[in-house]
Amino acid sequence: MAEGAVGPAHQMDFEQVWVVLKGRISVEIGGRVLEPAPGDALTLPAGAERRILAVTAARALVSSPAAPRVTTADGGARPLPWAA
């Protein structure tokens, strides 16, 4: 993610595991703000609303079951564009 990039508030239909590889991200989830450092891992539960912000340019490894779908606040559901 480029520095300052922010995704929309959304929910996933599957659990995700994020491992921050470099840079800094901020994760808003469940009324909390988490700021994992490179090497940290986060488990984001299915159905929990979250928003991801790149505090600095960042790279993360994200794992979930195949063909996850995202639902945004406007009710739109779609496959993740990067999870083909």
N, C-alpha and C positions, 0 to 999 in steps of 0.2 A: 504494500500500500504506500502511496506517495504521502509525504508529510502533510498533515492537515486533512487528508481524506477521511470521510465519515460515511458509514453505511446507514441506511434507514433503520428505524426501529422495526424489528421483525421477530418472528418465531420460526423455529425449525421443527420438522416433523420427526427428526431423529436426534439422539444425543450426538454431540460433537466433542472431540478432544483437540485442543489447540496447543501447540508447542511453539513458543516464540523463539525464532532463530536469530533475529537481529532487530535493533531499533526498539521503540517503545510504543505500546498500544494502551488504550484505555477501554475497558469493557464495562458498559452499564448493563447490569442484570439483576433482577429481583430487588430493585431499590438500592443496590450497592454499586460502587464503582471500584473495579479491580484494575491494578496497573502492573501486570506481570512483566518481569525482566527477561532478557534472553536466557534461555535454558529452563524457564518456568513452564509448567503445563497446567492447563485449565480444562475441566470437564464442564461443558455447558449442557444442561439437561434439555431434553425435548420439551417443547411447549413453553419454555421460559422466554419472555420477551427480552431481547438484547439489542445493543447498538455498539458497534465497534468504531473507534477513532484511532487514527495513526497520529500519535503525538509527535513522532519523528518518522522518517521513512522507515518502514518496518517490513519484515518478512516472517511468515509463520507457516508451519506445517499443520494442516487441518485434516482430521480423519473423521469419517462418519460412514455409515452403511451406504451402499451404492444407491444412486438416484435420489438424494435428499431433495426435499421441496421446502421452499421458504414462503411464508405468508407475511405480508406487510400490513401496516395499520389500515390501509384502504381496503383490506380483504382480498387483495390479489394474491393468488398462489401460483408459483412457477418453479421450475427446476433452477438450481443454482447455475449461473452462466459458466462458472469455472469448474464445475464438477461433472464434466461430460465423460 
